[in-house]
């Protein structure tokens, strides 16, 4: 079983417009500049990178969302070095992912 972000309540409502609990896998989330444009088929959230863990093949980011809550993001290090990814710590970012990657969870 892999890692997944579980989002509910007010945080879910800010992102999707509904307080229904949902999960989104960290590797499905894209980390971008705060002004990055996205399509209508995407959900988005703004936040600040609180922690960065460089793991060779990929990097794990912990992002504190504006208004509360956290999301974990995992990105492959195809064109980045450990020095590149560490510069992101403390930066404001926009997270976005395809709406069809969200899985709504009962309860």
ZABA-528328 format. One record per atom (N, C-alpha, C): atom name; x, y, z; residue number from 1. Coordinates in pm, whole numbers. Example, Ala and Ser with C-alpha at 12.3 -4.5 7.8 and 13.67 -1.06 7.14 Angstrom:
REM ZABA-528328
REC atome      X      Y      Z num
REC     N   1319   -569    780   1
REC    CA   1230   -450    780   1
REC     C   1320   -330    780   1
REC     N   1285   -225    708   2
REC    CA   1367   -106    714   2
REC     C   1290      3    787   2
END
This chain:
REM ZABA-528328
REC atome      X      Y      Z num
REC     N     85   -117      0   1
REC    CA      0      0      0   1
REC     C     89    123      0   1
REC     N     63    215    -90   2
REC    CA    143    336   -102   2
REC     C     91    449    -16   2
REC     N    154    561    -30   3
REC    CA    117    681     43   3
REC     C     11    758    -34   3
REC     N    -81    819     38   4
REC    CA   -182    903    -25   4
REC     C   -215   1018     68   4
REC     N   -251   1132     10   5
REC    CA   -299   1246     88   5
REC     C   -449   1228    109   5
REC     N   -495   1243    231   6
REC    CA   -637   1236    263   6
REC     C   -681   1376    304   6
REC     N   -778   1430    231   7
REC    CA   -821   1569    250   7
REC     C   -970   1571    280   7
REC     N  -1011   1650    381   8
REC    CA  -1153   1656    416   8
REC     C  -1189   1793    471   8
REC     N  -1317   1811    499   9
REC    CA  -1366   1932    564   9
REC     C  -1341   2059    486   9
REC     N  -1301   2164    558  10
REC    CA  -1280   2296    498  10
REC     C  -1170   2295    392  10
REC     N  -1066   2215    414  11
REC    CA   -957   2208    316  11
REC     C  -1010   2152    185  11
REC     N  -1087   2043    193  12
REC    CA  -1146   1984     73  12
REC     C  -1239   2084      4  12
REC     N  -1316   2156     83  13
REC    CA  -1411   2252     26  13
REC     C  -1339   2365    -49  13
REC     N  -1228   2413      6  14
REC    CA  -1151   2517    -63  14
REC     C  -1098   2468   -197  14
REC     N  -1064   2340   -205  15
REC    CA  -1003   2286   -326  15
REC     C  -1107   2243   -428  15
REC     N  -1207   2167   -384  16
REC    CA  -1303   2107   -479  16
REC     C  -1439   2173   -481  16
REC     N  -1468   2256   -379  17
REC    CA  -1600   2316   -369  17
REC     C  -1696   2231   -287  17
REC     N  -1649   2115   -239  18
REC    CA  -1730   2025   -158  18
REC     C  -1647   1981    -38  18
REC     N  -1713   1958     77  19
REC    CA  -1638   1910    193  19
REC     C  -1624   1759    195  19
REC     N  -1662   1691     86  20
REC    CA  -1648   1546     77  20
REC     C  -1500   1507     86  20
REC     N  -1471   1406    167  21
REC    CA  -1334   1361    186  21
REC     C  -1283   1295     58  21
REC     N  -1157   1327     22  22
REC    CA  -1097   1266    -96  22
REC     C   -950   1235    -71  22
REC     N   -897   1148   -156  23
REC    CA   -754   1118   -152  23
REC     C   -693   1153   -287  23
REC     N   -566   1190   -281  24
REC    CA   -489   1218   -402  24
REC     C   -347   1168   -376  24
REC     N   -296   1089   -469  25
REC    CA   -162   1034   -452  25
REC     C    -56   1143   -473  25
REC     N     50   1142   -394  26
REC    CA    153   1246   -402  26
REC     C    217   1261   -540  26
REC     N    233   1152   -612  27
REC    CA    298   1160   -744  27
REC     C    206   1216   -852  27
REC     N     78   1232   -823  28
REC    CA    -17   1290   -918  28
REC     C    -23   1442   -908  28
REC     N     37   1499   -804  29
REC    CA     35   1643   -781  29
REC     C    157   1707   -844  29
REC     N    135   1816   -916  30
REC    CA    245   1892   -977  30
REC     C    271   2017   -894  30
REC     N    398   2045   -873  31
REC    CA    440   2162   -797  31
REC     C    488   2267   -897  31
REC     N    435   2389   -887  32
REC    CA    467   2493   -985  32
REC     C    475   2630   -917  32
REC     N    514   2728   -995  33
REC    CA    517   2867   -948  33
REC     C    375   2911   -912  33
REC     N    359   3003   -817  34
REC    CA    226   3046   -773  34
REC     C    138   3102   -884  34
REC     N    197   3153   -990  35
REC    CA    121   3214  -1100  35
REC     C     96   3118  -1216  35
REC     N    139   2993  -1201  36
REC    CA    123   2894  -1309  36
REC     C    -24   2879  -1347  36
REC     N    -52   2887  -1475  37
REC    CA   -188   2868  -1526  37
REC     C   -217   2719  -1538  37
REC     N   -346   2684  -1535  38
REC    CA   -386   2544  -1547  38
REC     C   -519   2538  -1618  38
REC     N   -554   2419  -1663  39
REC    CA   -678   2399  -1735  39
REC     C   -796   2376  -1642  39
REC     N   -915   2379  -1700  40
REC    CA  -1039   2361  -1624  40
REC     C  -1053   2219  -1569  40
REC     N   -975   2125  -1623  41
REC    CA   -983   1986  -1578  41
REC     C   -897   1960  -1454  41
REC     N   -844   2068  -1394  42
REC    CA   -753   2055  -1282  42
REC     C   -810   2114  -1153  42
REC     N   -769   2055  -1041  43
REC    CA   -787   2116   -909  43
REC     C   -655   2182   -873  43
REC     N   -660   2284   -789  44
REC    CA   -537   2353   -749  44
REC     C   -545   2400   -605  44
REC     N   -428   2420   -546  45
REC    CA   -416   2474   -412  45
REC     C   -285   2553   -405  45
REC     N   -284   2657   -323  46
REC    CA   -163   2735   -302  46
REC     C   -107   2704   -163  46
REC     N     23   2713   -151  47
REC    CA     85   2689    -22  47
REC     C    231   2727    -21  47
REC     N    298   2682     84  48
REC    CA    440   2710    104  48
REC     C    511   2579    133  48
REC     N    624   2556     66  49
REC    CA    700   2433     87  49
REC     C    765   2439    225  49
REC     N    723   2348    310  50
REC    CA    773   2344    448  50
REC     C    894   2253    463  50
REC     N    898   2145    384  51
REC    CA   1009   2050    395  51
REC     C   1038   1989    260  51
REC     N   1165   1956    237  52
REC    CA   1209   1893    113  52
REC     C   1300   1777    150  52
REC     N   1271   1659     95  53
REC    CA   1356   1542    118  53
REC     C   1399   1489    -18  53
REC     N   1528   1504    -48  54
REC    CA   1584   1455   -174  54
REC     C   1619   1308   -154  54
REC     N   1562   1222   -240  55
REC    CA   1580   1078   -225  55
REC     C   1644   1014   -349  55
REC     N   1727   1089   -418  56
REC    CA   1795   1036   -536  56
REC     C   1707   1038   -659  56
REC     N   1631    933   -679  57
REC    CA   1544    922   -796  57
REC     C   1428   1021   -791  57
REC     N   1383   1053   -671  58
REC    CA   1271   1147   -658  58
REC     C   1290   1235   -535  58
REC     N   1206   1338   -527  59
REC    CA   1207   1430   -413  59
REC     C   1067   1435   -354  59
REC     N   1060   1435   -221  60
REC    CA    932   1447   -151  60
REC     C    924   1586    -88  60
REC     N    814   1655   -116  61
REC    CA    790   1790    -64  61
REC     C    672   1785     31  61
REC     N    681   1855    143  62
REC    CA    568   1875    232  62
REC     C    525   2020    215  62
REC     N    403   2041    171  63
REC    CA    353   2175    141  63
REC     C    242   2210    240  63
REC     N    261   2320    312  64
REC    CA    160   2373    403  64
REC     C     66   2460    320  64
REC     N    -60   2421    314  65
REC    CA   -157   2491    230  65
REC     C   -201   2623    292  65
REC     N   -225   2722    207  66
REC    CA   -282   2849    253  66
REC     C   -417   2818    317  66
REC     N   -442   2867    435  67
REC    CA   -568   2842    503  67
REC     C   -570   2715    586  67
REC     N   -461   2640    588  68
REC    CA   -452   2519    671  68
REC     C   -445   2391    592  68
REC     N   -388   2290    654  69
REC    CA   -373   2159    593  69
REC     C   -238   2145    523  69
REC     N   -200   2022    497  70
REC    CA    -73   1989    431  70
REC     C    -99   1889    320  70
REC     N    -16   1894    217  71
REC    CA    -14   1791    113  71
REC     C    130   1748     90  71
REC     N    148   1619     66  72
REC    CA    277   1565     28  72
REC     C    279   1552   -123  72
REC     N    388   1598   -184  73
REC    CA    407   1591   -329  73
REC     C    535   1514   -355  73
REC     N    532   1424   -453  74
REC    CA    651   1349   -493  74
REC     C    675   1374   -641  74
REC     N    798   1417   -673  75
REC    CA    834   1440   -813  75
REC     C    964   1368   -845  75
REC     N    972   1313   -966  76
REC    CA   1094   1250  -1013  76
REC     C   1201   1355  -1038  76
REC     N   1325   1320  -1014  77
REC    CA   1437   1411  -1037  77
REC     C   1497   1386  -1175  77
REC     N   1421   1415  -1279  78
REC    CA   1469   1392  -1414  78
REC     C   1571   1496  -1458  78
REC     N   1550   1621  -1417  79
REC    CA   1637   1731  -1461  79
REC     C   1684   1816  -1345  79
REC     N   1680   1762  -1224  80
REC    CA   1716   1841  -1107  80
REC     C   1825   1772  -1026  80
REC     N   1896   1851   -948  81
REC    CA   1996   1799   -856  81
REC     C   1947   1824   -713  81
REC     N   2018   1769   -617  82
REC    CA   1980   1791   -477  82
REC     C   1987   1940   -442  82
REC     N   2081   2012   -501  83
REC    CA   2093   2156   -474  83
REC     C   1974   2232   -532  83
REC     N   1927   2191   -651  84
REC    CA   1812   2256   -714  84
REC     C   1688   2245   -627  84
REC     N   1659   2123   -581  85
REC    CA   1533   2101   -509  85
REC     C   1534   2166   -371  85
REC     N   1649   2178   -309  86
REC    CA   1655   2240   -177  86
REC     C   1622   2389   -181  86
REC     N   1641   2452   -295  87
REC    CA   1610   2595   -310  87
REC     C   1460   2622   -300  87
REC     N   1379   2518   -313  88
REC    CA   1233   2532   -311  88
REC     C   1181   2548   -168  88
REC     N   1256   2499    -70  89
REC    CA   1211   2508     70  89
REC     C   1182   2654    106  89
REC     N   1063   2677    165  90
REC    CA   1021   2810    206  90
REC     C    953   2891     97  90
REC     N    950   2839    -24  91
REC    CA    891   2912   -137  91
REC     C    740   2892   -145  91
REC     N    671   2994   -193  92
REC    CA    527   2983   -222  92
REC     C    514   2906   -353  92
REC     N    414   2817   -359  93
REC    CA    394   2734   -478  93
REC     C    245   2719   -507  93
REC     N    218   2673   -626  94
REC    CA     83   2631   -664  94
REC     C     90   2483   -694  94
REC     N      1   2408   -633  95
REC    CA    -11   2265   -658  95
REC     C   -131   2244   -748  95
REC     N   -118   2155   -844  96
REC    CA   -234   2123   -926  96
REC     C   -230   1978   -969  96
REC     N   -350   1924   -995  97
REC    CA   -364   1785  -1036  97
REC     C   -494   1769  -1112  97
REC     N   -500   1664  -1193  98
REC    CA   -620   1638  -1271  98
REC     C   -734   1595  -1180  98
REC     N   -852   1647  -1209  99
REC    CA   -970   1615  -1129  99
REC     C   -997   1465  -1125  99
REC     N   -969   1395  -1236 100
REC    CA   -999   1251  -1239 100
REC     C   -896   1168  -1161 100
REC     N   -794   1230  -1103 101
REC    CA   -701   1158  -1016 101
REC     C   -747   1157   -870 101
REC     N   -851   1233   -840 102
REC    CA   -908   1238   -705 102
REC     C   -996   1115   -684 102
REC     N   -985   1055   -567 103
REC    CA  -1071    943   -528 103
REC     C  -1149    986   -405 103
REC     N  -1281    992   -418 104
REC    CA  -1364   1031   -304 104
REC     C  -1381    912   -211 104
REC     N  -1373    939    -81 105
REC    CA  -1372    836     21 105
REC     C  -1494    855    110 105
REC     N  -1570    750    133 106
REC    CA  -1688    758    220 106
REC     C  -1648    777    365 106
REC     N  -1746    824    445 107
REC    CA  -1724    835    589 107
REC     C  -1689    968    629 107
END
